[in-house]
Amino acid sequence: MKEKIFISYSHKDSRWKDMLIAHLKATRSTHIEPWDDTRIELGSNWYEEIQGVIKNSSIAILLISADFLASDFIQTEEVPRLLLRHRSDGLRLLPIIIRPCSWKLIDWLSMLQAKPWEGKPLTSMSEHEVETCLSSIAEDVVKMTRNINIPYLLAPGSMLTPSIPYTPARLVGLKLNNNDPLRLTFIMALGDEPESETVVYSEAAQLVDYFLTCLAIPEKDLWVNLSPAEKDRIIPDTLGKTMMGKDLLAQDYLLKQFNASLMYPELPTGKLYWEVVYGMMEESYGSTEGTMNTFNKVWIVPEIAKISQFGGVALTTDEQLDVLMEQDYKALMGHIKVDP
């Protein structure tokens, strides 16, 4: 089956869209299908067709210009749906800066890795540079679709950038039915999710599944551990057979990739990190030559939640996660003593 590539653009940038499609087709890839609104047949319900393509696409390419940012339809209809899929099931968003515009002032857009490198507009390039850039982008798109069945798990060594900030849906309470005690009504906080029944039910079903998993599995088995020093201690057998266990492992993998990306010395965060490390070596050993253990095991653990009860309804009023270094975690659990 071909992976659909949705192209969002202003009609004033049609020339650039056509050039991009030409380069995508030039890859001769048999498993990608670029789609734009010129493929909508006369007399069909164009609005529903666009919604359907967004729902079923594997990658969305955004051709960024002032006209793209000024388009009411793009900003109120296409972008919210694309961001929803980006957040809920890992749809990959690839912005391409076509013409100079204030795209860095748009919160959701500034958080994405734009092409060309450093957001240089295509209109500022020579014809040869434009062709080279579009050819490279087309190759990247083909490579991205090869692992589309696991959209949020990239190959080791891949660079990650911060995702778009948002508040996820949460399961915040439940209600008991006195006439049927085994029938629970779950209470959700929807967060930033758009008004889409499909997404709401999907998020709710996932969270309820997590809740029931936590009831069925002993607390001592609710952990994952992707550590190079403990290759035989990754996940308990009971948790490993559940969707929650698989999702926790995936998130642990992503966190480690993200941490490694932040430490990359060519990025501002990585540059600052290594300046501190080398400064510590200089202070401790009088030289930056030598070895220093930079491996730190981190624990993400829940604090005790506060729960309020009103009749047959129970609501969580406060729930937090703590991020602790291993030494702090073991001290908290009473396994070691830490000098003040």
C-alpha positions in Angstrom: 0.0 0.0 0.0 1.3 3.5 -0.9 1.9 6.0 1.9 0.0 9.2 1.2 1.9 12.5 1.4 -0.4 15.4 2.2 0.8 18.8 0.8 -0.6 21.9 2.5 0.1 25.1 0.6 -1.3 28.4 -0.5 -2.4 28.5 -4.2 -0.1 31.4 -4.7 2.8 29.0 -4.1 1.5 26.4 -6.7 4.7 26.7 -8.7 6.7 25.5 -5.7 4.3 22.7 -4.9 4.6 21.5 -8.5 8.4 21.5 -8.3 8.3 19.5 -5.0 5.9 16.9 -6.5 8.2 16.6 -9.5 11.1 15.7 -7.2 9.0 13.3 -5.2 8.0 11.5 -8.4 11.6 11.6 -9.6 12.6 9.2 -6.8 10.6 6.6 -8.7 9.4 5.3 -5.3 6.5 2.9 -5.7 5.3 3.3 -2.1 4.6 7.0 -1.8 1.7 9.0 -3.2 1.9 12.8 -3.1 -1.5 14.4 -2.7 -2.7 18.0 -3.1 -6.1 19.6 -3.6 -5.8 19.7 -7.4 -6.6 16.0 -7.3 -10.1 16.6 -6.0 -12.6 15.7 -8.7 -15.1 18.2 -10.0 -18.4 17.9 -8.1 -17.0 15.9 -5.2 -17.3 17.0 -1.5 -13.9 18.7 -1.4 -14.1 19.5 2.3 -14.6 15.9 3.3 -12.0 14.7 0.9 -9.3 16.9 2.4 -10.3 15.8 5.9 -10.1 12.1 4.8 -6.6 12.6 3.3 -5.3 14.3 6.4 -6.7 11.4 8.5 -5.0 8.8 6.3 -1.7 10.5 5.4 1.7 9.3 6.7 3.5 12.6 6.2 2.3 16.2 5.8 4.5 18.7 4.0 3.8 22.3 4.7 4.9 25.0 2.2 5.5 28.0 4.4 5.0 31.5 3.2 3.2 34.7 4.3 0.2 33.5 2.2 0.2 30.1 3.9 0.2 31.8 7.3 -2.5 34.3 6.3 -4.9 31.7 4.9 -7.9 31.3 7.1 -8.8 27.9 5.7 -5.3 26.5 6.2 -4.9 27.9 9.7 -8.4 27.0 11.0 -9.1 23.7 9.1 -5.9 22.0 8.0 -3.4 23.0 10.6 -5.5 21.9 13.7 -6.2 18.5 12.2 -2.5 18.0 11.2 -1.4 19.0 14.7 -4.0 16.6 16.2 -2.6 13.7 14.2 1.0 14.8 15.0 0.2 14.6 18.7 -2.0 11.6 18.9 -0.4 9.1 16.5 2.9 10.6 15.3 2.1 12.1 11.9 5.3 13.6 10.7 5.2 17.3 9.8 7.8 18.7 7.4 7.7 22.5 7.0 9.5 23.9 3.9 10.2 27.6 4.0 9.3 28.9 0.6 9.4 32.7 1.0 10.5 35.0 3.8 7.8 35.3 6.5 7.4 35.5 10.3 7.1 31.7 10.8 9.4 31.7 13.8 6.8 33.7 15.7 4.2 30.9 15.3 4.6 28.7 18.4 3.7 25.3 16.9 5.7 26.0 13.7 8.8 27.2 15.4 9.0 24.0 17.4 9.3 21.9 14.2 12.5 21.1 12.3 12.1 23.2 9.1 13.8 22.7 5.7 16.0 24.1 4.3 18.5 24.0 7.1 18.1 27.0 9.5 14.9 28.0 7.7 16.6 29.7 4.8 13.8 30.5 2.2 14.0 28.7 -1.1 13.4 32.1 -2.9 16.8 33.2 -1.5 18.6 30.4 -3.3 20.0 30.0 -6.8 18.1 27.6 -9.2 20.8 25.0 -8.7 20.5 25.3 -4.9 16.7 25.0 -5.0 16.9 21.8 -7.1 19.5 20.3 -4.8 17.4 21.1 -1.7 14.2 19.7 -3.1 15.9 16.6 -4.3 17.3 16.1 -0.8 13.9 16.6 0.8 12.3 14.1 -1.6 15.0 11.5 -0.6 14.3 12.2 3.1 10.5 11.7 2.6 11.1 8.3 0.9 13.4 7.3 3.8 10.9 8.4 6.4 8.1 6.2 4.8 10.2 3.1 5.1 9.7 2.9 8.9 6.2 4.4 8.8 4.7 1.5 10.8 6.6 2.7 13.9 6.3 6.4 13.3 7.6 7.6 16.7 10.5 5.2 17.0 13.4 6.5 14.9 16.7 4.7 14.3 19.4 5.0 17.0 21.4 8.2 16.4 18.5 10.2 15.0 18.2 13.8 16.1 15.1 14.8 17.9 13.7 18.2 18.5 11.2 19.3 21.2 7.6 18.5 20.3 4.9 21.1 20.1 3.8 22.0 23.7 0.3 20.8 24.6 -1.7 19.5 27.5 -2.7 15.8 26.9 -6.0 14.2 27.9 -6.0 12.8 31.5 -8.1 10.3 33.4 -9.0 12.3 36.5 -11.7 10.3 38.3 -14.4 7.7 38.3 -17.9 7.2 39.4 -19.4 4.0 41.0 -22.8 2.7 40.0 -24.6 1.6 43.1 -26.9 -0.7 41.1 -24.0 -2.3 39.2 -20.7 -2.0 41.2 -18.6 -3.5 38.4 -19.7 -0.8 36.0 -17.4 2.2 36.3 -17.9 5.7 34.7 -14.6 7.3 34.0 -14.1 11.0 34.1 -11.7 12.7 31.6 -10.0 16.0 31.4 -9.6 16.6 27.6 -6.5 18.9 27.7 -5.8 20.7 24.4 -7.4 18.1 22.2 -9.7 19.5 19.5 -13.4 18.8 19.5 -13.3 15.4 17.7 -15.3 12.5 19.1 -13.0 10.0 17.4 -10.0 11.4 19.1 -11.7 11.8 22.5 -12.9 8.2 22.5 -9.5 6.9 21.3 -7.7 8.8 24.1 -10.2 7.7 26.7 -10.0 4.0 25.7 -6.2 4.1 25.9 -6.2 5.7 29.4 -8.8 3.3 30.7 -6.7 0.4 29.4 -3.7 1.9 31.3 -5.9 2.2 34.4 -7.1 -1.4 34.3 -3.5 -2.6 33.6 -2.3 -0.9 36.8 -5.1 -2.6 38.8 -4.2 -6.0 37.4 -0.4 -5.9 37.7 1.4 -5.6 41.1 3.0 -2.2 41.7 6.4 -3.8 42.0 6.1 -4.8 38.3 5.1 -1.4 37.0 8.5 -0.3 35.6 10.6 -0.3 32.4 14.4 -0.1 32.4 16.3 0.5 29.1 19.8 0.5 30.6 23.0 -0.6 28.8 24.2 -2.0 32.1 21.2 -4.2 32.7 20.3 -5.8 29.3 18.5 -8.7 31.0 16.3 -6.4 33.1 14.2 -4.4 30.7 10.6 -5.0 31.6 8.7 -7.5 33.8 7.0 -10.3 31.9 3.5 -9.3 33.1 3.9 -5.7 32.0 5.6 -6.6 28.8 2.5 -8.4 27.5 0.4 -5.2 27.8 0.0 -2.1 25.6 0.9 0.1 28.5 4.2 -1.8 28.9 5.0 -1.4 25.2 4.1 2.3 25.3 6.3 2.9 28.4 9.3 1.3 26.6 8.7 3.4 23.5 8.6 6.6 25.7 11.8 5.5 27.5 13.5 5.0 24.2 12.4 8.4 23.0 13.5 10.1 26.2 17.0 8.7 25.8 17.1 9.8 22.1 15.9 13.3 23.1 18.5 13.5 25.9 21.3 12.5 23.5 20.1 15.1 20.9 20.2 17.8 23.6 23.8 16.8 24.3 24.9 17.1 20.7 27.8 19.5 20.8 26.7 21.5 17.7 23.5 22.5 19.4 23.3 25.3 22.0 22.1 22.9 24.7 24.9 20.5 23.9 27.5 23.1 23.7 26.6 24.4 27.2 26.5 20.9 28.6 30.0 20.0 27.4 31.4 23.4 28.6 30.1 22.5 32.1 31.6 19.0 31.8 35.0 20.2 30.7 34.9 22.9 33.4 34.3 20.2 36.0 37.2 18.2 34.7 39.5 21.2 34.7 38.5 22.0 38.2 38.9 18.4 39.5 41.9 17.2 37.5 43.5 20.4 36.3 43.1 19.2 32.7 40.4 18.2 30.2 42.4 15.2 29.2 41.2 12.0 30.8 37.9 10.2 31.4 34.8 11.1 33.3 31.7 9.0 33.8 28.8 11.0 32.2 26.3 8.1 32.4 23.5 9.0 34.8 20.5 6.8 35.4 17.3 8.7 35.8 14.1 7.6 37.5 10.6 9.1 36.7 8.4 8.2 39.7 4.9 9.3 40.7 4.3 11.2 43.9 1.4 10.2 46.1 -1.7 11.5 44.5 -4.4 13.4 46.4 -7.9 12.1 45.9 -11.2 13.7 46.9 -14.4 11.8 47.3 -17.9 13.2 46.7 -20.6 10.6 47.2 -19.9 7.9 44.6 -17.4 10.1 42.7 -13.6 10.0 43.3 -11.4 12.7 41.7 -7.7 13.2 41.7 -7.0 16.8 42.8 -3.2 16.6 42.6 -0.9 14.2 40.8 2.8 14.8 40.0 5.8 13.0 38.6 9.3 13.4 40.0 12.4 13.2 37.9 15.2 11.8 40.2 18.8 10.8 39.7 19.4 7.1 40.7 21.3 8.1 43.9 18.4 10.3 45.0 15.8 7.6 44.1 17.7 4.9 46.1 18.0 7.3 49.1 14.3 8.0 48.9 13.5 4.3 48.9 15.9 3.8 51.9 18.4 1.6 50.0 21.4 4.0 50.6 22.3 6.9 52.8 23.3 10.2 51.3 25.5 12.6 53.2 23.8 16.0 53.6 
